[in-house]
Every structure is written in C-alpha cells, then in structure tokens.
C-alpha cells in the first residue's frame, strides 16, 4: 500500500436544536499512513445548514437561520483490517472551527450574528472499499451566544455541533 492518499468527500449535515433542518458539506483531507492500520491527516471542511424556528416572542415573527462552519483540523484514523476491499475505521480529530450565521424573519429584516473561531473536536466511524469511502462524523463545536436584535437584554444561543453523513473517494493509498 502507498503511504499517501487524498480523500475528497461530500455529504449531508444534520444539526441539533429547535427547527433543525439539513444542509451540505464538502471536505478535503490529505493523509499519510504512519503504519498500515493508522493514518494521520489534515481535514479542511465547509458545512452549511438551515434552521427554522418559532417567532420572536415580542413581535411574533417566524424566523429562519442559515449557519455555516469551516474547519481545519488534525485527524487520525485507525483501520481494523488491512483488507483493501473492505476496511472499517474509527477516527478522531481536533482543531479550529469558524462559525457564522445569518437570520431572517417574516418582517424581511436580516440579522447576522458575529463570526467566531474556536477549538472543536470530531469523532467518526465508517469504512473504505477500494477507492470509495463512507462515514459518519460528529463535529463537537461550542455554542455561540449573541444578543437578540429586538430585545438586547436577551441572550440567544446558536448550537454549532453537527453530524455529517459523508461519501467520498480516496485518491492514492491503495494498490492501484
């Protein structure tokens, strides 16, 4: 097996919280196999999701929020077998997550919360088969708090953690 490979993945984002809706993600991850069962790498990812929730308690508006996160994290994957046809794995990582969100309501006003960079972590499971990769990743990112535009004495919290269901291809690293 070749020690270097490059993963390109895309997938579906599931967020948590009231009115959580889905989104999409794309990631790039170069890796190096330290030993056949362990690879280390660096993942760059962009994820975006939409969330709808009940109105502002004071004005009664219906609100929607668009959230985006980019991450640059160090990763490690442990492979349970050296069978290139089917290689289940578990992995983890940690690094910098940058988050931002924009909000709109039925009064047609838009409010953007401040962007924030923070340390976060990731855990994943999945498998590789030849040059195909399928995985589930949970990205643990601290919540963001900001003041309500309509009621500055109220602090709102945005949940930033998300689950990613990913499918991708592996370039290099194999016998072919």
C-alpha positions in Angstrom: 0.0 0.0 0.0 1.1 3.5 -0.7 1.5 5.8 2.3 0.0 8.9 0.9 -3.7 9.4 -0.1 -6.1 12.2 -0.6 -9.8 12.0 0.4 -12.5 14.1 -1.3 -15.9 13.9 0.4 -19.3 15.5 0.2 -22.4 14.8 2.3 -25.4 15.8 4.3 -25.4 17.9 7.5 -27.8 17.3 10.4 -27.9 20.0 13.1 -29.5 19.9 16.5 -31.9 22.2 18.2 -35.4 23.6 17.6 -36.4 23.6 13.9 -33.2 21.9 12.8 -33.0 21.3 9.1 -30.4 19.7 6.9 -27.6 21.1 4.8 -24.5 20.1 2.8 -20.8 19.7 3.3 -17.6 19.2 1.3 -14.2 18.2 2.7 -10.6 17.7 1.5 -8.3 15.5 3.6 -4.7 14.6 2.7 -3.4 11.7 4.8 -0.2 9.7 5.5 -0.3 6.1 6.7 2.2 6.0 9.6 1.7 2.2 9.8 -0.8 0.2 7.7 -3.5 0.4 10.4 -3.1 4.1 11.3 -3.2 7.2 9.1 -2.9 10.9 10.1 -4.0 13.8 8.1 -5.4 17.3 8.0 -9.1 17.9 7.1 -10.4 21.2 5.6 -14.2 21.2 5.5 -17.1 23.6 4.8 -20.6 22.9 6.1 -23.8 24.9 5.8 -27.3 24.2 7.2 -30.7 25.8 7.6 -32.8 26.0 10.7 -36.3 27.4 11.1 -37.8 28.2 14.5 -40.7 29.9 16.2 -41.2 33.6 16.1 -39.7 36.3 18.3 -41.7 36.3 21.5 -42.2 40.1 21.4 -43.1 40.6 17.8 -44.4 37.1 16.8 -42.3 36.7 13.7 -41.3 33.3 12.1 -37.6 33.1 11.8 -35.1 31.2 9.7 -31.3 30.9 10.3 -28.6 29.9 7.9 -25.5 28.6 9.6 -22.0 27.9 8.1 -18.9 26.4 9.6 -15.5 25.9 8.2 -12.9 23.7 9.9 -9.2 23.0 9.7 -8.4 20.0 12.0 -5.7 17.4 12.5 -7.1 13.9 12.1 -6.2 10.2 12.8 -8.0 7.1 11.6 -7.5 3.5 12.9 -8.3 0.7 10.4 -9.4 -2.6 11.8 -8.2 -4.7 8.9 -5.6 -4.5 6.1 -8.1 -6.0 3.6 -8.2 -3.2 0.9 -11.6 -4.5 -0.3 -13.3 -3.5 3.0 -11.6 -1.5 5.7 -13.8 -0.4 8.6 -12.3 2.5 10.7 -12.7 4.8 13.7 -11.2 8.2 13.8 -10.9 11.5 15.8 -9.6 14.9 15.3 -9.3 18.4 16.7 -8.6 21.9 15.5 -10.1 25.2 14.6 -13.8 25.7 13.7 -15.0 29.0 12.3 -18.8 29.6 12.5 -21.1 32.3 11.3 -24.9 32.6 10.9 -27.4 34.8 9.3 -31.0 35.2 10.4 -34.2 36.5 8.7 -37.8 36.7 9.7 -41.2 37.4 8.0 -40.7 41.1 8.5 -38.0 40.8 5.9 -35.2 42.0 8.2 -31.9 40.2 8.2 -29.6 39.9 11.2 -26.1 38.5 11.1 -24.5 37.2 14.2 -20.8 37.6 14.6 -18.5 35.1 13.2 -16.4 33.2 15.7 -13.4 30.9 15.6 -13.0 28.3 18.4 -11.4 24.9 19.1 -13.6 21.9 18.5 -13.3 18.1 18.0 -14.6 15.4 15.8 -15.3 11.6 16.1 -16.1 9.3 13.2 -16.7 5.8 12.1 -17.0 4.3 8.6 -15.4 2.1 6.0 -13.4 2.3 2.8 -13.8 -0.2 -0.1 -11.1 0.2 -2.8 -11.3 3.9 -3.6 -14.8 4.5 -2.1 -15.3 6.0 1.4 -18.4 6.2 3.6 -18.5 7.7 7.0 -20.5 9.3 9.8 -18.8 12.2 11.7 -19.9 14.1 14.8 -18.3 17.6 15.0 -18.4 18.9 18.5 -18.3 22.7 18.3 -19.0 25.1 21.2 -22.2 27.1 21.1 -22.3 30.8 20.1 -24.1 33.3 22.2 -25.3 36.8 21.0 -27.8 39.4 21.9 -31.3 39.5 20.5 -31.6 42.3 18.0 -35.1 43.2 19.1 -34.5 42.7 22.8 -30.8 43.5 23.7 -31.3 42.3 27.3 -31.9 38.8 25.9 -29.0 36.5 25.1 -29.6 33.9 22.3 -27.6 30.7 21.8 -26.8 29.0 18.5 -25.9 25.4 18.6 -22.9 24.8 16.3 -22.3 21.0 16.7 -23.4 18.9 13.7 -23.5 15.3 12.4 -22.1 14.7 8.9 -23.1 11.8 6.7 -20.3 11.6 4.1 -19.5 9.8 0.9 -16.2 10.2 -1.0 -13.3 8.9 -3.0 -9.8 8.1 -2.0 -7.0 9.1 -4.4 -3.8 7.1 -3.9 -3.1 5.0 -0.8 -4.1 1.7 -2.4 -2.7 -1.0 -4.6 -4.0 0.7 -7.8 
